[in-house]
Amino acid sequence: MNMNLSTICPQCGTRNRPGARFCRRCRAALPTNSDTERTCPVCHTSLRHGARFCHHCGQPLPPTEALERERAPAQAQAQAQAQAQAQARPQVTPHTGEERRCAYCGTPARPGARFCRTCRRPLSFSTLPTIPPGQFGTGNLLPLTVLAGRYMVMERIAQGGMGAVYKAQDRRLNNKVIALKEMATSAVPPHEWGMVLSAFRQEAELLARLNHPNLVRVTDFFKEGERHYIVMEFLEGHTLQDLLEKAQEPFPEERVLKWADQLCDVLSYLHNQPRKIIYRDLKPANVMILADDTVKLIDFGIARFYKPGKKKDTIEFGTDGYAPPEQYGRSQTDEQADIYALGATLHQLLTLRNPLERPFYFPPIRKLNPQVSPHVEAAIAQALEPDKEKRLRSAEELRSALQGETKAAPQTPQTKKKKAKKRAAAARRKPPSMIISPDAEVNLGWVMLGTEESVSVSIPAGQEATYRTTAPWLQVTPEHAQAGERVTLTVIPEALRPGRWHGNTLLRLLIWPAGLLVPAEQVLDTEVIVEPENGDPHSIAAHITVAPSPQQVLMRWIVAIGVWLLTAGVAIIGLILALAGTLWLGQ
C-alpha cells in the first residue's frame, strides 16, 4: 500500500495523518487508495478508511492489518508516556486490597476519581493500594483545602511532634477565621494509636466544656479521612517559647508576675473543677501571649483527671526539665505537678536558663538576675521543691507568695497535722479556749441555734476584781476573781435569738412576710464590766455570731410564702368583688 497517496495533499503538498479524508491545511479532499477501501460484510456498503462501524447498519467492523499497522506507533508512544508517568508517581508501600486511597493524605477515593476530595491533589495511580491507618503525617494540607464541607485551609501556622495547626476560615459563619488542630499518628507506635486518639478526643471534649478567659475556646471536633481535627478560636500572638528564643535578656519581673497571675488563675480554675483536672505539660511552648499580654493556655493533649486513691499514672507524659520527679511514674500526678512546671517556666523567664541543661536543678534566681525581688525568688524556689511535702500546695498559695502577701512555709507532716486539726475545729465552729488580757476584745465565735453546743472562753484576771455583764445570754463565773484567777465567759444558747432576713428593697416589698418571719444570721454585742478593788472600772467588749438552723430557715420560708400567697389571694378576691360591686351599681 502506497501511504504517500493517502497522506500527501495533491493541492498544497501538506503531509496528513494516515486515513485523513481532508487536508489539515487547505481543507481539500484527499484521494483514496483502492487498498484502503472497505465494505460492510453484512450490507456491503462502501465505508471510509479507518471506520470501525458501518454507517448504514451499525455493524462493528473487524480491524484490518493495515489499521493495526497504523495504530502501532500511537500505541507505542502512549505506552512510553504511561511508563514515564509511573516513574514520577509517589512511591507507596504495596498493600493488598482494592480500595483506592490518596497517596498523600490517605483519604478513600471513589472509583474513577482523578483528584483527592480532601487535599485536592491528583490521584496518581489508576488503582491505589490500601494503606494502613497512621501512615500519613500532618502539615501536608494545601491552601484552599475544604474539610467537613465548611472549613477552608488558608495556611499552616504550626507543626509539632503530636500534630499540626492550620489557619482556616469557617464558610458557614461569614468566613470567620478559626484554627484547625490536626492529630498525627505517624510518630506513634501502632499499639499506641488508640491511646493517642483517646487523648485527642479528651482534649476536644475537655476544652469544649471549660469556660475561662485564659483557655482556648473549642467549637467542633471531626474526622476527615484518616485524620482527626479540633476546631478552636484563632489566636494572634506568640508562645513564650518564641519570645524566649528572641530574648537577649531576662524579662522584667513586673511583666512575668502579670503572666504568672493569669496562669495561677487558670490553674486554680482547673484544679477546682468537680473532677480535678491536672494539666501535666505546662511549658513555654504551651503558653500563648496575645498582643495585650493576655495569657492563653493551649494544647491539652495530655491533661488528665485526678483519680483519688490511685498510686501512679497509667502513662508517663510530660516535658523533660519542666515535669516534676513524680511525673516519671513514681506516683500519681496532682496539682503540685503543675505548680512545679509553672515554677520552672517562671525561673526560665527570669533567668533565660533552659531547665533542660540540668533537670531538677535550679540555681537561685538572684545569682543569675539580681534585679528579682527576694520574695519572688523564695516563692519560685518553694514551687520547685523536688519533695512534694515541701512544695507549695496550690496555685493560690503560689500567687500569694509571688505577690508577697504571705510567706509560705514548708509543708512538713507536723504542719499538715496542725492544719488538719485547725480545719476540723473550724468545721465544728467551736472557738478555741483563749487567754487574753482584760482590756482586749473577746470573740465568742459562731453558734447555730437548735444545737447543744456550749461556748465558753476563759480570760485571766489581771488583779482582784468583780466581773459582771448585762447580756441575758452571757454568764460570768466567778463573779469575784482573785489576781491570776481565770474568769470564764459562758454563752447560754437558749437565750440567743437570731436576726431577721434582710434582702434587697425590691424583694422586701414583694415578699414582705419574709422580713417578719424568716430568721437570719446576726452578731450580738455586749460588754463585760470589770470593777477592780483598786482602780477605775473598765469594760471588755464581747460579741458572738448567731445563726438559725437550715431546717428552721426552710420552715419559716415556707410559712412566709404561704402567708404571702394567702394575702395576695385575699387582695385579688377583694379587688374582684369591688370591681363587681362597681359594675353592679353602675347598672
C-alpha positions as CSV (number, residue, x, y, z in Angstrom):
1,M,0.0,0.0,0.0
2,N,1.4,3.4,-1.0
3,M,0.9,5.6,2.1
4,N,2.0,8.7,0.3
5,L,-1.1,8.7,-1.9
6,S,-3.3,8.9,1.1
7,T,-1.3,11.3,3.3
8,I,0.1,14.0,0.9
9,C,-2.3,16.6,-0.3
10,P,-2.1,16.9,-4.1
11,Q,-3.1,20.6,-3.9
12,C,-0.6,22.1,-1.3
13,G,1.7,19.1,-0.6
14,T,1.0,19.0,3.1
15,R,1.6,15.6,4.8
16,N,-1.5,14.5,6.7
17,R,-2.1,11.6,9.1
18,P,-2.9,8.2,7.7
19,G,-6.6,7.8,7.0
20,A,-7.3,11.5,6.8
21,R,-10.0,12.5,4.3
22,F,-9.3,16.2,4.1
23,C,-6.1,18.2,4.2
24,R,-5.4,19.8,7.5
25,R,-4.0,22.9,5.8
26,C,-6.1,23.7,2.7
27,R,-9.2,21.5,3.6
28,A,-9.1,19.9,0.1
29,A,-10.4,16.3,-0.2
30,L,-7.6,13.7,-0.2
31,P,-7.6,10.9,-2.8
32,T,-8.3,7.3,-1.6
33,N,-6.4,4.1,-2.4
34,S,-8.3,1.1,-3.5
35,D,-6.3,-0.9,-1.0
36,T,-7.8,1.1,1.8
37,E,-11.4,0.9,0.6
38,R,-13.6,-1.3,2.9
39,T,-17.1,-2.6,2.6
40,C,-19.5,-3.8,5.3
41,P,-19.5,-7.7,5.5
42,V,-23.3,-7.6,6.2
43,C,-24.8,-5.0,3.9
44,H,-21.8,-4.4,1.6
45,T,-22.0,-0.7,2.0
46,S,-18.8,1.2,1.0
47,L,-17.0,2.6,4.0
48,R,-14.3,5.2,4.6
49,H,-10.8,4.2,5.6
50,G,-10.4,3.6,9.3
51,A,-14.1,3.1,10.0
52,R,-14.9,0.8,13.0
53,F,-18.7,0.7,12.4
54,C,-20.9,0.5,9.3
55,H,-22.7,3.9,8.9
56,H,-25.6,2.1,7.3
57,C,-26.4,-0.9,9.5
58,G,-24.2,-0.1,12.6
59,Q,-22.4,-3.5,12.4
60,P,-19.0,-3.4,14.1
61,L,-16.1,-4.0,11.7
62,P,-13.2,-6.3,12.3
63,P,-9.8,-4.5,12.4
64,T,-7.6,-4.8,9.3
65,E,-3.9,-5.4,9.2
66,A,-3.4,-2.0,7.7
67,L,-5.3,-0.4,10.5
68,E,-3.2,-2.3,13.1
69,R,0.0,-1.1,11.4
70,E,-1.3,2.5,11.5
71,R,-2.1,2.2,15.2
72,A,1.2,0.7,16.3
73,P,3.2,4.0,16.5
74,A,0.5,5.7,18.5
75,Q,0.2,2.8,20.9
76,A,3.9,2.7,21.4
77,Q,4.0,6.4,22.2
78,A,1.1,6.0,24.7
79,Q,2.9,3.2,26.5
80,A,6.1,5.2,26.7
81,Q,4.2,8.1,28.3
82,A,2.5,5.8,30.8
83,Q,5.8,4.4,31.9
84,A,7.2,7.9,32.4
85,Q,4.2,8.9,34.5
86,A,4.5,5.7,36.6
87,Q,8.1,6.6,37.4
88,A,7.1,10.1,38.5
89,R,4.4,8.9,40.9
90,P,4.9,8.8,44.7
91,Q,6.2,5.6,46.0
92,V,3.7,3.8,48.2
93,T,4.3,0.6,50.1
94,P,2.4,-2.2,48.3
95,H,-0.6,-3.4,50.3
96,T,-3.2,-5.9,49.3
97,G,-6.7,-4.6,48.7
98,E,-8.7,-2.8,46.0
99,E,-9.8,0.3,47.9
100,R,-8.4,3.4,46.3
101,R,-6.8,6.0,48.6
102,C,-4.9,9.2,48.2
103,A,-1.1,8.6,48.3
104,Y,-0.6,11.9,50.2
105,C,-3.3,12.0,52.9
106,G,-4.9,8.5,52.8
107,T,-8.5,9.7,52.1
108,P,-10.6,6.9,50.4
109,A,-11.4,7.9,46.8
110,R,-14.4,6.8,44.7
111,P,-13.8,4.7,41.6
112,G,-12.8,6.9,38.6
113,A,-11.9,9.9,40.7
114,R,-8.8,11.9,39.4
115,F,-8.3,14.2,42.4
116,C,-8.5,13.7,46.2
117,R,-11.6,15.2,47.8
118,T,-9.6,16.2,50.9
119,C,-6.2,17.6,49.8
120,R,-7.2,18.2,46.2
121,R,-4.0,16.5,44.9
122,P,-4.1,14.3,41.8
123,L,-4.7,10.6,42.3
124,S,-1.6,9.3,40.5
125,F,-2.4,5.6,40.4
126,S,-5.3,4.1,38.5
127,T,-5.7,1.5,41.3
128,L,-4.1,2.7,44.6
129,P,-3.3,0.1,47.2
130,T,-4.9,0.1,50.6
131,I,-2.6,2.0,53.1
132,P,-2.8,1.1,56.8
133,P,-4.1,3.8,59.1
134,G,-1.5,6.0,60.8
135,Q,1.0,6.1,57.9
136,F,0.2,9.7,56.9
137,G,1.9,12.6,58.5
138,T,0.5,16.0,59.3
139,G,1.0,19.5,58.0
140,N,0.5,18.5,54.3
141,L,-2.8,20.1,53.6
142,L,-2.7,22.6,50.7
143,P,-4.2,26.0,50.8
144,L,-7.9,26.1,49.8
145,T,-8.5,22.6,51.0
146,V,-12.0,22.3,52.4
147,L,-12.6,20.0,55.4
148,A,-16.0,18.8,56.6
149,G,-17.7,20.8,53.9
150,R,-17.1,24.1,55.7
151,Y,-13.5,24.7,56.9
152,M,-11.2,26.1,54.2
153,V,-7.5,25.9,55.0
154,M,-5.6,29.1,54.5
155,E,-2.1,28.2,55.7
156,R,-0.2,26.1,58.2
157,I,0.9,28.1,61.2
158,A,2.5,25.5,63.5
159,Q,3.9,22.0,63.3
160,G,4.8,19.8,66.3
161,G,5.5,16.3,67.3
162,M,1.9,15.5,68.1
163,G,0.2,17.3,65.2
164,A,-0.1,20.5,63.2
165,V,-2.2,23.7,63.4
166,Y,-3.7,25.5,60.4
167,K,-5.3,28.9,60.0
168,A,-8.6,28.4,58.3
169,Q,-12.0,30.0,57.5
170,D,-15.5,28.8,58.6
171,R,-17.6,29.3,55.4
172,R,-20.8,28.9,57.4
173,L,-20.0,31.8,59.7
174,N,-19.2,34.5,57.2
175,N,-15.6,33.2,56.7
176,K,-14.7,33.6,60.4
177,V,-11.0,32.9,60.9
178,I,-10.5,29.8,63.1
179,A,-7.7,27.4,64.0
180,L,-7.7,23.8,63.0
181,K,-5.6,21.4,65.1
182,E,-4.7,18.2,63.3
183,M,-3.7,15.0,65.0
184,A,-0.7,13.0,63.9
185,T,-0.1,9.3,64.5
186,S,2.9,8.8,62.2
187,A,5.3,9.2,65.0
188,V,3.4,6.9,67.4
189,P,3.8,3.1,67.6
190,P,0.8,1.2,66.2
191,H,-0.1,-0.3,69.6
192,E,-0.5,3.3,71.0
193,W,-2.8,4.7,68.2
194,G,-5.9,4.0,70.3
195,M,-4.4,5.7,73.3
196,V,-3.4,8.8,71.4
197,L,-6.7,9.1,69.7
198,S,-8.5,8.8,73.0
199,A,-6.3,11.6,74.4
200,F,-7.1,13.8,71.4
201,R,-10.8,13.3,71.8
202,Q,-10.4,14.0,75.5
203,E,-8.8,17.3,74.7
204,A,-11.7,18.4,72.5
205,E,-14.4,17.3,74.9
206,L,-12.5,18.9,77.9
207,L,-11.9,22.3,76.3
208,A,-15.5,22.4,74.9
209,R,-16.8,22.0,78.5
210,L,-14.5,24.5,80.1
211,N,-15.0,28.3,80.1
212,H,-12.2,30.5,81.2
213,P,-10.7,33.7,79.7
214,N,-7.2,32.1,79.7
215,L,-8.3,28.9,77.9
216,V,-8.8,28.4,74.2
217,R,-12.4,28.0,73.1
218,V,-13.2,24.8,71.2
219,T,-16.3,24.7,68.9
220,D,-16.1,21.4,66.9
221,F,-14.4,18.1,66.6
222,F,-14.5,15.9,63.5
223,K,-12.7,13.2,61.4
224,E,-11.7,13.6,57.8
225,G,-10.2,10.6,56.1
226,E,-7.5,9.1,58.4
227,R,-7.1,12.3,60.4
228,H,-8.8,13.9,63.3
229,Y,-9.3,17.7,63.8
230,I,-10.2,20.1,66.6
231,V,-11.8,23.5,65.7
232,M,-10.8,26.3,68.1
233,E,-10.6,30.0,68.2
234,F,-7.7,31.6,66.3
235,L,-5.2,33.5,68.4
236,E,-3.0,36.3,67.2
237,G,0.1,36.1,69.3
238,H,3.3,34.3,70.1
239,T,4.2,31.5,72.5
240,L,6.5,32.1,75.4
241,Q,8.9,29.7,73.6
242,D,9.0,32.1,70.6
243,L,9.6,35.1,72.9
244,L,12.4,33.2,74.8
245,E,14.2,32.4,71.5
246,K,14.3,36.1,70.6
247,A,15.1,37.4,74.1
248,Q,18.5,38.8,74.7
249,E,18.0,39.5,78.5
250,P,15.6,38.2,81.1
251,F,12.0,39.5,81.1
252,P,11.1,42.3,83.5
253,E,9.8,41.0,86.8
254,E,6.6,43.1,86.6
255,R,5.6,41.5,83.3
256,V,6.5,38.0,84.4
257,L,4.3,38.4,87.5
258,K,1.5,39.6,85.3
259,W,1.7,36.4,83.3
260,A,2.1,34.3,86.5
261,D,-1.0,35.8,88.0
262,Q,-3.1,34.7,84.9
263,L,-1.5,31.2,84.9
264,C,-2.2,30.8,88.6
265,D,-5.8,31.8,88.0
266,V,-6.4,29.3,85.2
267,L,-4.6,26.5,87.0
268,S,-6.7,27.2,90.1
269,Y,-9.8,27.0,87.9
270,L,-8.7,23.6,86.5
271,H,-7.7,22.2,89.9
272,N,-11.1,23.2,91.5
273,Q,-13.3,21.5,88.9
274,P,-15.7,18.9,90.3
275,R,-13.3,16.4,88.8
276,K,-9.9,17.9,89.3
277,I,-8.0,18.5,86.0
278,I,-4.2,18.2,86.0
279,Y,-2.6,19.9,83.0
280,R,0.7,18.0,83.2
281,D,2.5,19.8,80.4
282,L,2.9,23.4,81.4
283,K,5.9,24.8,79.5
284,P,6.7,28.0,77.4
285,A,5.6,26.3,74.2
286,N,2.1,25.7,75.5
287,V,1.6,29.3,76.8
288,M,0.3,31.8,74.2
289,I,0.8,35.6,74.8
290,L,-1.6,37.9,72.9
291,A,-0.9,41.5,71.9
292,D,-2.4,42.8,75.1
293,D,-0.3,40.4,77.3
294,T,-3.3,38.2,77.8
295,V,-2.2,34.6,78.5
296,K,-3.8,31.6,76.8
297,L,-3.1,28.0,77.9
298,I,-3.0,25.8,74.8
299,D,-2.5,22.1,74.0
300,F,-4.5,19.9,76.4
301,G,-3.3,16.7,74.7
302,I,-2.0,15.0,77.9
303,A,-4.2,16.7,80.5
304,R,-5.9,14.2,82.8
305,F,-8.5,13.9,85.6
306,Y,-7.1,13.3,89.0
307,K,-8.2,10.0,90.4
308,P,-8.2,9.8,94.3
309,G,-6.5,6.7,95.6
310,K,-4.5,5.9,92.5
311,K,-0.8,5.3,93.2
312,K,0.7,6.3,89.9
313,D,-0.2,7.4,86.4
314,T,-1.1,4.9,83.7
315,I,1.0,6.7,81.1
316,E,4.1,8.8,81.6
317,F,3.9,12.1,79.7
318,G,5.5,15.4,80.1
319,T,8.5,17.5,79.0
320,D,11.9,17.0,80.5
321,G,13.1,19.9,82.6
322,Y,9.5,21.1,83.4
323,A,8.0,17.8,84.7
324,P,8.5,17.0,88.4
325,P,10.1,13.8,89.6
326,E,6.7,12.2,90.5
327,Q,5.6,12.6,86.8
328,Y,8.1,9.9,85.8
329,G,6.0,7.1,87.2
330,R,6.9,7.4,90.9
331,S,3.4,8.5,92.0
332,Q,0.2,9.9,90.6
333,T,0.5,13.5,89.4
334,D,-1.7,16.0,91.2
335,E,-2.0,19.8,91.2
336,Q,1.6,20.1,92.7
337,A,3.0,18.8,89.3
338,D,1.5,21.9,87.6
339,I,2.9,24.1,90.4
340,Y,6.4,22.6,89.7
341,A,6.1,23.1,85.9
342,L,4.9,26.7,86.4
343,G,7.9,27.4,88.8
344,A,10.3,26.0,86.1
345,T,8.7,28.3,83.5
346,L,8.9,31.4,85.7
347,H,12.5,30.5,86.6
348,Q,13.4,30.4,82.9
349,L,11.6,33.7,82.1
350,L,13.5,35.5,84.9
351,T,16.9,34.0,84.1
352,L,16.8,32.7,80.5
353,R,18.3,29.5,81.8
354,N,17.0,26.4,80.0
355,P,15.9,23.8,82.5
356,L,16.9,21.1,80.1
357,E,20.6,21.9,80.8
358,R,20.3,20.1,84.1
359,P,16.8,18.7,85.0
360,F,15.7,19.0,88.7
361,Y,18.4,21.6,89.4
362,F,17.5,25.3,89.5
363,P,20.2,27.7,90.8
364,P,19.0,30.7,92.9
365,I,17.4,33.3,90.7
366,R,19.1,36.3,92.2
367,K,22.5,34.8,91.4
368,L,21.6,35.0,87.7
369,N,19.4,38.0,87.9
370,P,19.9,40.3,91.0
371,Q,17.0,42.5,90.0
372,V,14.5,39.9,91.1
373,S,12.8,40.6,94.4
374,P,13.7,38.2,97.3
375,H,10.1,37.1,98.0
376,V,9.7,36.2,94.3
377,E,12.9,34.1,94.4
378,A,11.7,32.4,97.6
379,A,8.2,31.7,96.1
380,I,9.6,30.1,92.9
381,A,12.2,28.1,95.0
382,Q,9.3,26.6,97.1
383,A,7.4,25.8,93.9
384,L,10.4,23.9,92.6
385,E,11.0,21.7,95.6
386,P,11.6,18.1,94.4
387,D,9.9,16.8,97.6
388,K,6.2,17.2,97.3
389,E,5.9,17.5,101.1
390,K,7.9,20.7,100.9
391,R,6.4,22.1,97.8
392,L,3.6,24.7,97.6
393,R,0.2,23.0,97.7
394,S,-1.9,25.1,95.3
395,A,-1.8,27.8,92.6
396,E,-3.4,30.2,95.1
397,E,-0.5,29.7,97.5
398,L,2.0,30.4,94.7
399,R,0.1,33.5,93.6
400,S,0.1,34.9,97.2
401,A,3.7,34.1,97.7
402,L,4.7,35.8,94.4
403,Q,2.7,38.9,95.4
404,G,4.4,38.9,98.8
405,E,1.2,38.7,100.7
406,T,2.1,35.7,102.7
407,K,5.3,33.8,103.3
408,A,4.6,30.2,102.5
409,A,6.1,27.7,104.9
410,P,7.3,24.2,104.0
411,Q,4.7,21.6,104.3
412,T,6.0,19.1,106.8
413,P,3.9,16.2,108.2
414,Q,3.7,18.0,111.5
415,T,2.4,21.2,109.8
416,K,-0.1,19.2,107.9
417,K,-1.4,17.6,111.1
418,K,-1.8,21.0,112.7
419,K,-3.7,22.4,109.7
420,A,-6.0,19.3,109.7
421,K,-6.8,20.0,113.4
422,K,-7.5,23.6,112.7
423,R,-9.8,22.7,109.8
424,A,-11.7,20.2,112.0
425,A,-12.1,22.8,114.6
426,A,-13.4,25.3,112.1
427,A,-15.8,22.8,110.8
428,R,-17.2,22.3,114.2
429,R,-17.5,26.1,114.6
430,K,-16.1,26.0,118.1
431,P,-13.6,28.7,119.1
432,P,-10.6,27.5,121.0
433,S,-10.1,28.5,124.6
434,M,-8.4,31.9,124.6
435,I,-6.2,33.6,127.1
436,I,-6.3,37.3,126.6
437,S,-5.6,40.4,128.6
438,P,-8.6,42.1,130.4
439,D,-8.7,45.1,128.2
440,A,-8.9,43.1,124.9
441,E,-11.9,42.3,122.7
442,V,-13.4,38.8,123.2
443,N,-14.7,36.9,120.2
444,L,-17.0,34.2,121.4
445,G,-17.2,32.6,117.9
446,W,-20.2,31.2,116.0
447,V,-23.1,29.2,117.2
448,M,-26.1,27.6,115.5
449,L,-29.4,27.6,117.3
450,G,-31.0,24.3,117.9
451,T,-27.7,22.5,118.8
452,E,-26.4,21.5,122.1
453,E,-23.1,23.3,121.6
454,S,-21.7,25.2,124.6
455,V,-19.4,28.1,124.0
456,S,-17.0,29.2,126.8
457,V,-13.9,31.4,126.9
458,S,-11.5,31.9,129.8
459,I,-9.6,35.1,130.4
460,P,-7.0,35.8,133.1
461,A,-7.9,38.2,135.9
462,G,-5.1,40.7,136.0
463,Q,-6.0,41.7,139.5
464,E,-8.7,41.2,142.1
465,A,-12.0,42.4,140.6
466,T,-15.7,41.8,140.2
467,Y,-16.9,40.8,136.7
468,R,-20.5,41.2,135.5
469,T,-22.5,41.6,132.3
470,T,-25.9,42.9,131.3
471,A,-26.5,40.5,128.5
472,P,-29.1,37.8,129.3
473,W,-27.3,35.2,127.1
474,L,-23.8,35.5,128.7
475,Q,-22.8,34.2,132.2
476,V,-19.6,35.2,134.0
477,T,-18.1,32.8,136.6
478,P,-16.9,33.5,139.1
479,E,-18.3,37.0,139.6
480,H,-15.5,37.9,142.0
481,A,-12.0,36.7,141.0
482,Q,-8.6,37.0,142.6
483,A,-5.5,38.1,140.9
484,G,-4.2,35.4,138.5
485,E,-7.5,33.5,138.7
486,R,-9.3,32.6,135.4
487,V,-12.7,34.1,134.6
488,T,-14.9,32.0,132.3
489,L,-17.5,33.5,130.0
490,T,-20.2,31.0,129.1
491,V,-22.8,31.5,126.4
492,I,-26.4,30.4,127.2
493,P,-27.8,29.1,123.8
494,E,-31.4,29.2,125.0
495,A,-31.3,32.9,125.4
496,L,-29.9,33.7,122.0
497,R,-32.2,35.0,119.3
498,P,-31.4,35.2,115.5
499,G,-31.9,38.2,113.4
500,R,-34.4,38.8,110.6
501,W,-33.9,38.3,106.9
502,H,-32.8,41.5,105.0
503,G,-32.9,41.1,101.2
504,N,-32.8,44.0,98.8
505,T,-35.5,46.6,98.8
506,L,-37.5,45.1,95.9
507,L,-37.6,41.6,97.4
508,R,-38.6,43.0,100.8
509,L,-41.5,44.8,99.1
510,L,-42.6,41.8,97.1
511,I,-42.2,39.2,99.8
512,W,-42.9,41.3,102.9
513,P,-43.7,38.4,105.2
514,A,-40.2,37.1,104.9
515,G,-38.8,40.1,106.7
516,L,-41.0,39.3,109.7
517,L,-40.8,35.5,109.8
518,V,-37.6,34.3,108.2
519,P,-34.6,34.2,110.6
520,A,-31.1,35.1,109.6
521,E,-27.6,35.3,111.0
522,Q,-26.7,38.2,113.2
523,V,-23.9,39.4,115.5
524,L,-24.7,40.1,119.2
525,D,-22.5,42.6,121.1
526,T,-22.2,43.1,124.8
527,E,-19.7,44.2,127.4
528,V,-18.2,42.5,130.4
529,I,-17.8,45.2,133.1
530,V,-14.7,44.9,135.3
531,E,-14.7,46.6,138.7
532,P,-11.2,46.2,140.3
533,E,-10.7,46.6,144.0
534,N,-8.2,49.4,143.4
535,G,-8.7,51.3,140.2
536,D,-11.2,52.6,137.8
537,P,-13.9,50.3,136.3
538,H,-13.5,49.4,132.6
539,S,-15.2,47.1,130.2
540,I,-14.3,44.2,127.8
541,A,-16.1,44.1,124.5
542,A,-17.6,40.7,123.6
543,H,-19.5,39.5,120.6
544,I,-20.9,36.3,119.2
545,T,-22.4,35.3,115.8
546,V,-25.8,33.6,116.0
547,A,-27.2,31.6,113.1
548,P,-30.5,29.8,112.7
549,S,-30.5,26.1,111.7
550,P,-31.2,25.3,108.0
551,Q,-34.4,23.5,108.9
552,Q,-35.7,26.5,110.8
553,V,-34.9,28.8,107.9
554,L,-36.7,26.4,105.4
555,M,-39.8,26.1,107.5
556,R,-40.0,29.9,108.0
557,W,-39.6,30.5,104.3
558,I,-42.5,28.1,103.6
559,V,-44.7,29.9,106.1
560,A,-43.7,33.3,104.7
561,I,-44.6,32.3,101.2
562,G,-47.8,30.7,102.4
563,V,-48.8,34.0,104.1
564,W,-47.9,36.0,101.1
565,L,-50.0,33.8,98.8
566,L,-52.9,34.0,101.2
567,T,-52.8,37.7,101.5
568,A,-52.3,38.0,97.7
569,G,-55.4,35.8,97.2
570,V,-57.5,37.8,99.6
571,A,-56.4,41.0,97.9
572,I,-57.3,39.6,94.5
573,I,-60.7,38.4,95.7
574,G,-61.4,41.8,97.3
575,L,-60.4,43.6,94.1
576,I,-62.7,41.4,92.1
577,L,-65.6,41.9,94.5
578,A,-65.0,45.7,94.5
579,L,-65.0,45.7,90.7
580,A,-68.1,43.6,90.5
581,G,-69.9,45.9,93.0
582,T,-68.9,48.9,91.0
583,L,-70.3,47.4,87.8
584,W,-73.5,46.4,89.6
585,L,-74.0,49.9,91.0
586,G,-73.3,51.4,87.6
587,Q,-76.2,49.4,86.1
